[in-house]
Amino acid sequence: GGDDGTASFYEASSALEKEEEDRRMQETGLGLSDEQAAEFESKKGSFDEMRAKIRARTSDLGIEESVATKEAVEAATRRAKAGADAEASTTVDLSKIGDSVLYDPSEELTEEQQA
C-alpha cells in the first residue's frame, strides 16, 4: 500500500478476488467453513470405523458388492472423467495465437502522423 495507509490497486483487487472466490466456494459447497472442516475431521475416525464394521459384517454374511453395482460405479467414474476431460479441452490455449493475429498494420502511425 501507499505511505498514506491506503491499499494499492493491486492489493485491493487481490482482496476482492479472494472474497469472490471464498463466496463462490461457500455457495457451491466445495469450501467448508473452518467449523465444518473441524467437525468432519473429528468424525473421520468414526466414519472409518463404521466402514470397517460394515465390511466385516457383509463379509460374515457372505454379501459381496454386486457386479451391477461395480459396473455402475465404474461407468459413472468413466463419465465423470470424460466430462472433466471434455471441459478441460474446451479452454482456449492463447499461447497458440501468434502475434500476427493481434498485429494490425493499419494501427501503426505513419511518419507523417508521428510528426
Buried (B, 14 or more C-beta within 10 A) or exposed (E): EEEEEEEEEEEEEEEEEEEEEEEEEEEEEEBBEEEEEEEEEEEEEEEEEEEEEEEEEEEEEEEEEEEEEEEEEEEEEEEEEEEEEEEEEEEEEEEEEEEEEEEEEEEEEEEEEEE
